[in-house]
Amino acid sequence: MIQIDDSGSGSLIGGTCIGAMRSETKEYVYDIIPLEYYHANTFKKKLYLDKVVDIAISLLKALNVSKDEEIEICRGYMFDKLRIFLKENQYNFSSTTIGEPLQSQVENTFEEYTVSLGLPHEFLTYTKYPFHFHRLLRWVYADYDERISLCKTGWKSWKKYGNLDLQIETTYLKHSKYNCLKCWNKINDNTNVKVIKYHSNKPNTIYLHLNC
């Protein structure tokens, strides 16, 4: 049996991972929907749903899936057009909730992908909700000009929060419990630091090394 799942569609950073696994052998293949599908008009037209179909066809070929083999697909909206394609081409498929081991495999693949984009692995592990929009927004604003290219800028939430007024100043930290959100290295005690302040869903303060 083949299972297909996704990860990352709700993350501000990066595209979306589509993964497929043959449950009997744990053969696993995946691909990433590029970020360009989450920009402006491309996102508005939902062309990422067409890209899911292209990726899924490639993954099924890689796994040598026949039309008789059972296929389970995540119930999510990401696979709306894939369901149409599979039905029209008479594949043996059903929509269901995808569990382990594929669920964790796809999530881990997406995490590794975002780390390859520059998101610190520790940033993902220190918080209960690693891909929470406003947590990722803090990381983006710490190096805005460089990191905006990693964002799903077609989102309505980006249009609301992606170009906020910033207050930039310096201060002295006698006792520091922070990592610099630009380089991710620790900010030492008794250090002059750069401070970025903005208001999204709440007031936010970001601490950076003075030279970052």
C-alpha positions as CSV (number, residue, x, y, z in Angstrom):
1,M,0.0,0.0,0.0
2,I,1.1,3.5,-0.8
3,Q,0.5,6.5,1.5
4,I,0.9,10.2,0.6
5,D,1.1,13.1,3.0
6,D,2.3,16.7,3.2
7,S,4.1,18.9,5.6
8,G,4.9,22.6,5.6
9,S,1.8,24.1,4.0
10,G,1.1,26.0,7.2
11,S,4.7,27.2,7.7
12,L,5.5,30.8,6.8
13,I,9.0,29.7,5.9
14,G,9.7,27.4,2.8
15,G,7.5,25.6,0.3
16,T,5.6,22.4,1.1
17,C,6.9,18.8,1.3
18,I,5.0,16.1,-0.4
19,G,6.0,12.6,0.6
20,A,5.0,9.0,-0.4
21,M,5.8,5.7,1.3
22,R,5.1,2.1,0.5
23,S,4.0,0.8,3.9
24,E,5.2,-2.7,3.5
25,T,8.8,-1.8,2.7
26,K,9.1,1.7,4.1
27,E,10.4,2.9,0.7
28,Y,10.1,6.7,0.9
29,V,10.3,9.4,-1.8
30,Y,9.5,13.1,-1.6
31,D,9.7,16.5,-3.4
32,I,9.2,20.1,-2.4
33,I,6.6,22.6,-3.8
34,P,8.9,25.6,-4.6
35,L,8.3,28.9,-2.8
36,E,7.4,30.6,-6.1
37,Y,4.0,28.9,-5.9
38,Y,3.3,30.9,-2.7
39,H,4.0,34.3,-4.1
40,A,1.4,36.9,-5.2
41,N,-0.8,35.8,-8.2
42,T,0.6,32.3,-8.4
43,F,-0.6,31.6,-4.8
44,K,-3.9,33.4,-5.5
45,K,-4.6,31.1,-8.4
46,K,-3.8,28.0,-6.2
47,L,-1.3,26.7,-8.7
48,Y,0.4,24.8,-5.9
49,L,-2.5,22.3,-6.1
50,D,-1.5,21.6,-9.7
51,K,2.1,21.2,-8.6
52,V,1.0,18.6,-6.0
53,V,-0.4,16.5,-8.9
54,D,2.9,16.8,-10.9
55,I,4.9,15.8,-7.8
56,A,2.6,12.9,-6.9
57,I,2.8,11.5,-10.5
58,S,6.6,11.6,-10.2
59,L,6.6,10.0,-6.8
60,L,4.2,7.2,-7.9
61,K,6.5,6.5,-10.9
62,A,9.5,6.4,-8.6
63,L,7.8,3.8,-6.5
64,N,6.6,1.8,-9.5
65,V,2.9,2.1,-8.4
66,S,0.4,0.2,-10.4
67,K,-3.3,1.4,-10.7
68,D,-4.3,-1.7,-8.8
69,E,-2.1,-1.0,-5.7
70,E,-4.0,0.6,-2.8
71,I,-3.2,4.3,-2.3
72,E,-4.1,6.3,0.8
73,I,-4.0,10.1,0.6
74,C,-4.2,12.7,3.4
75,R,-7.7,14.2,3.6
76,G,-6.3,17.8,3.5
77,Y,-7.1,20.4,0.9
78,M,-3.6,20.1,-0.6
79,F,-4.7,17.0,-2.4
80,D,-8.0,18.2,-3.8
81,K,-6.7,18.2,-7.4
82,L,-4.7,15.0,-6.9
83,R,-7.9,13.2,-5.9
84,I,-9.5,14.3,-9.2
85,F,-6.5,13.1,-11.2
86,L,-6.5,9.7,-9.5
87,K,-10.2,9.2,-9.9
88,E,-10.1,10.2,-13.6
89,N,-7.2,7.8,-14.2
90,Q,-8.8,5.0,-12.3
91,Y,-6.3,4.6,-9.5
92,N,-7.3,2.5,-6.4
93,F,-7.2,5.3,-3.8
94,S,-9.0,6.6,-0.7
95,S,-8.7,9.7,1.5
96,T,-7.9,9.1,5.2
97,T,-5.9,10.4,8.1
98,I,-2.2,9.5,7.6
99,G,-0.4,8.2,10.7
100,E,3.1,6.8,11.4
101,P,5.6,6.3,10.2
102,L,5.0,8.5,7.1
103,Q,3.6,11.4,9.1
104,S,6.8,11.9,11.1
105,Q,9.0,11.1,8.1
106,V,7.4,13.9,6.0
107,E,7.5,16.3,9.0
108,N,11.2,15.5,9.6
109,T,12.0,16.0,5.9
110,F,10.3,19.4,6.0
111,E,12.3,20.4,9.1
112,E,15.5,19.4,7.4
113,Y,14.6,21.4,4.4
114,T,13.9,24.6,6.4
115,V,17.2,24.1,8.2
116,S,18.9,24.0,4.8
117,L,17.3,27.4,4.1
118,G,19.0,28.8,7.2
119,L,16.4,28.3,10.0
120,P,18.4,27.1,13.1
121,H,17.6,23.6,14.2
122,E,17.6,24.7,17.8
123,F,15.0,27.3,16.9
124,L,12.7,24.4,15.9
125,T,13.4,22.3,19.0
126,Y,13.2,24.9,21.7
127,T,9.5,25.7,21.1
128,K,6.4,23.5,21.3
129,Y,5.0,25.0,18.1
130,P,8.1,25.3,15.9
131,F,6.3,26.6,12.8
132,H,3.9,29.0,14.5
133,F,3.5,32.0,12.3
134,H,4.4,34.7,14.8
135,R,7.5,32.8,16.1
136,L,8.8,32.5,12.5
137,L,7.9,36.2,11.9
138,R,10.3,37.2,14.7
139,W,13.1,35.2,13.0
140,V,12.3,36.9,9.6
141,Y,12.4,40.4,11.1
142,A,15.8,39.7,12.7
143,D,17.3,39.8,9.1
144,Y,14.4,41.0,7.1
145,D,16.1,41.8,3.8
146,E,17.7,38.4,3.5
147,R,14.8,36.3,4.9
148,I,11.8,37.8,3.1
149,S,12.7,35.6,0.1
150,L,12.1,32.5,2.2
151,C,8.5,33.5,3.1
152,K,5.1,32.6,1.7
153,T,4.4,36.2,0.7
154,G,1.2,35.4,-1.0
155,W,-0.5,34.7,2.3
156,K,-3.1,37.2,3.7
157,S,-1.3,37.0,7.0
158,W,1.9,38.2,5.3
159,K,0.1,41.1,3.8
160,K,-1.1,42.1,7.3
161,Y,2.1,41.5,9.2
162,G,4.9,41.3,6.6
163,N,5.7,45.0,6.4
164,L,5.4,46.4,9.9
165,D,7.0,49.5,11.3
166,L,10.2,48.7,13.1
167,Q,11.8,50.6,16.0
168,I,15.5,50.0,16.1
169,E,17.7,51.0,19.0
170,T,20.6,49.8,21.2
171,T,20.7,48.9,24.9
172,Y,22.9,47.2,27.5
173,L,22.0,43.8,28.8
174,K,23.5,43.1,32.2
175,H,21.9,39.6,32.4
176,S,21.2,37.9,29.1
177,K,19.1,34.8,28.5
178,Y,18.9,35.4,24.7
179,N,20.4,34.0,21.5
180,C,20.9,36.4,18.7
181,L,18.0,35.8,16.2
182,K,20.3,36.7,13.3
183,C,23.3,34.5,13.9
184,W,21.8,32.3,16.6
185,N,24.9,32.5,18.8
186,K,24.4,33.3,22.5
187,I,24.3,36.9,23.6
188,N,26.6,37.2,26.6
189,D,26.0,39.1,29.9
190,N,27.1,42.7,30.1
191,T,26.8,43.3,26.4
192,N,25.6,46.2,24.2
193,V,23.0,44.8,21.8
194,K,20.8,45.9,19.0
195,V,17.1,45.9,19.7
196,I,14.3,45.6,17.1
197,K,10.7,46.3,18.3
198,Y,7.4,45.9,16.5
199,H,3.8,45.1,17.1
200,S,2.1,42.2,15.4
201,N,-0.5,40.3,17.4
202,K,1.4,41.6,20.4
203,P,4.5,43.7,21.2
204,N,7.7,42.0,20.1
205,T,11.3,42.7,21.1
206,I,14.2,41.0,19.2
207,Y,17.8,41.1,20.6
208,L,20.8,40.9,18.2
209,H,24.5,41.2,18.6
210,L,25.5,44.8,18.0
211,N,27.4,43.9,14.8
212,C,24.8,41.5,13.4
